[in-house]
């Protein structure tokens, strides 16, 4: 997917999951947004992302949301490439 299209998709997700229309996402809202973006993460990982990308009130602004998703996509792509190269054939 092209970069602009991906950012537009993430903007739609951000708007859809910013339930209180505050322009930020809290911990509850970010969980749904990450799922909608295709990332199924455990609570510890979400907490770590909040620590890294949120402000002191555990709110994430759109720019940090995009930065977070770019990081997640990069990590998931890298791990997937490791898995496809290192797993036995019957495990792909």
C-alpha positions in Angstrom: 0.0 0.0 0.0 1.3 3.5 -0.9 2.5 5.7 2.0 -0.2 8.3 1.6 -2.9 5.6 1.4 -1.6 4.0 4.5 -1.5 7.3 6.5 -5.1 8.0 5.3 -6.1 4.6 6.6 -4.5 5.2 9.9 -6.1 8.7 10.1 -9.5 7.1 9.6 -8.7 4.5 12.3 -7.6 7.3 14.7 -10.8 9.3 14.1 -13.0 6.2 14.5 -11.4 5.2 17.8 -11.0 8.6 19.3 -14.3 8.0 21.1 -14.3 11.3 23.1 -13.2 13.3 20.0 -10.3 14.8 22.1 -7.7 14.6 19.3 -5.8 12.1 21.4 -6.2 8.4 22.3 -6.2 7.0 25.8 -5.2 3.5 26.7 -8.7 2.1 26.1 -9.0 3.8 22.7 -5.5 2.8 21.5 -6.3 -0.9 22.2 -9.1 -0.9 19.7 -7.2 1.2 17.2 -4.2 -1.1 17.2 -6.6 -4.1 16.6 -8.3 -2.2 13.7 -4.8 -1.5 12.2 -4.2 -5.3 12.3 -2.0 -5.5 15.4 -3.1 -8.0 17.9 -0.9 -7.3 20.9 -0.9 -8.4 24.5 -1.4 -5.9 27.4 2.3 -5.8 28.3 3.2 -4.7 24.7 0.5 -2.1 24.6 1.7 -0.8 28.0 5.2 -0.5 26.6 4.0 1.3 23.5 2.0 3.7 25.7 5.1 4.4 27.8 7.1 5.2 24.7 4.6 7.1 22.6 2.1 8.8 25.0 2.3 12.0 27.0 2.3 12.0 30.8 -1.5 11.6 30.8 -1.2 8.3 28.7 -2.7 10.1 25.7 -1.3 9.6 22.2 -1.6 12.3 19.6 -2.0 11.4 15.9 1.7 12.0 15.0 2.8 9.6 17.7 0.1 7.1 16.7 1.5 7.1 13.1 5.1 6.7 14.5 3.9 3.8 16.6 2.3 2.1 13.7 5.3 2.6 11.4 7.5 1.0 14.1 5.1 -1.9 14.6 4.9 -2.5 10.8 8.6 -2.5 10.6 9.1 -4.9 13.5 6.4 -7.3 12.3 7.8 -7.3 8.7 11.3 -8.0 10.1 10.1 -10.8 12.3 8.1 -12.3 9.5 11.1 -12.4 7.3 13.1 -14.2 10.0 10.4 -16.7 10.4 10.0 -17.5 6.7 13.8 -18.0 6.3 14.4 -20.0 9.5 11.4 -22.2 9.9 11.3 -25.7 8.5 9.2 -26.0 5.3 6.2 -27.6 7.0 5.9 -24.7 9.4 5.4 -21.9 6.9 
